[in-house]
């Protein structure tokens, strides 16, 4: 280290004397970084602004009925968002119901049960799951998962529940093709697992190990440590992590577009095809003209408001967790 | 615990010590259940990743041939062809996005870590950045459509690049800020004590110390935008030709190509979609692994 710095000193001795840059550069640098930071703010405002600007004609035409109407008829220029809103919320809810226990399990495994040598490979695997592009999940869902799901879940379950009250409606597939709301929810669950799991792991890691050790010291089992020490400690932050996952699930586009079935139909069955806000925009936007374009923009506006609210709540609940 | 001895002393099965020792049975069972379930869930996660990769390899390798890398995408229903235009288009769009996003992201991250710190404005921008980080990417596509495609009168590679840049910026801002915050304040003070102005301290000391982490941020952002489909649908679109050198009109790119070809009824198109999916996933996974290795080396040092 000493030799190295001496060498540096010697080599730099014959270089011209270092001069600090002119003071104007210092000011310029400061302004440039401030401008870049403000740009982030402007982009968000721009997104809100463009959604509202694009959606206003549709809101003006249909009023509040736009949100509650189930009609989406391109030929008659009548548009309503209710089917897409319900589809978005249902798929996201299914994703949470399946994804949250799985992600918490993975986080607990990584922080409490995993032998040290296995930690890095497992963590990397889960994080790589997050790096896979969403369109690949869509292809996997449509070409691999959906046929299996139709054969081994939809058909047997439909046969069993046929004619039963309530369950016979919710879990009955009229055309067992494998695609539908439930399939989309399952694919979304797989997609949000890495996000929730890695944030939950970071949160659990931040809990001082003294707490854990003292619980083990008085003879608690791992389950009791998790249930009575870790979860109460991490509580609110974990809810924040779940909300972050919810934000992802609400706005996810490509994977859902592949497997949701893209039907404008309000069905009582989870096996039936439906559509979400994002999938409808992805499907129709490029061919849309006139009022349809505005209606799609208005859908985008609704999606933005919903995800924005969820993300703000998430951000308030989860204290800033380190990246990487 | 000498179980055998106790067992002989109390022959009734009700009082016999169970294999779980002195721990009450329900506690033992709950503990076991937790361990087994958590392990199972983790195995399931790894299994899904393995399954997806296997699917890509099985379906994709069959479609790979030299023609895939040299010829342009074929018309509907025709035979042969490749995805060379989509690969090059994707590269150009990604590079364009990163070239726009890197300076903006690094400077904004620098502002948050070095100038703004905990001021009101910095807090707001941090908040907004976290929201942008998780905002649905399709909305960014809509925004850029309104911002660039409509005024410019058509789809263009420039719009695609900007849309990707908007997705990359928050990632770079976040990692840059986090990495700069890890640089010890005494280093900056040492620089300032030598009479260096703030900009020099940041460029020559802070950035240098945080270099590896910042490069990681840029790599992660690249991996993130390379596979983004939704924002390109309404901005760069896709077509079956080589794009104009001025990037106006549709620019072929892998994600949108995969989306259109995979859902098409033509066997040939679907094979090309699988080949493209394999190429893009492998590149992205390789990029993320490299980024992670880089970060780990930095931490060790």
Interface residues (C-beta under 8 A of the other chain):
Chain A: X20 X21 X23 X25 X26 X29 X30 X32 X33 X34 X35 X36 X37 X38 X39 X40 X41 X43 X44 X46 X47 X50 X51 X53 X54 X101 X102 X105 X106 X108 X109 X110 X112 X113 X114 X122 X124 X125 X126 X127 X128 X129 X131 X132 X133 X134 X135 X136 X137 X138 X139 X140 X142 X143 X144 X190 X193 X194 X197 X221 X222 X223 X224 X226 X244 X247 X248 X250 X251 X252 X253 X254 X258 X278 X281 X282 X285 X286 X297 X300 X303 X304 X307 X308 X311 X312 X314 X315 X322 X323 X324
Chain B: X23 X27 X28 X30 X31 X33 X34 X35 X37 X38 X39 X40 X41 X42 X44 X45 X46 X48 X49 X51 X52 X55 X56 X59 X103 X104 X105 X107 X108 X110 X111 X112 X114 X115 X116 X121 X122 X124 X125 X127 X128 X129 X130 X131 X132 X134 X135 X136 X137 X138 X139 X140 X142 X143 X145 X146 X147 X166 X169 X170 X173 X174 X175 X178 X195 X196 X197 X198 X199 X200 X202 X203 X216 X217 X223 X224 X226 X227 X228 X229 X230 X233 X234 X237 X255 X258 X259 X262 X263 X273 X274 X277 X280 X281 X284 X285 X288 X289 X292 X295
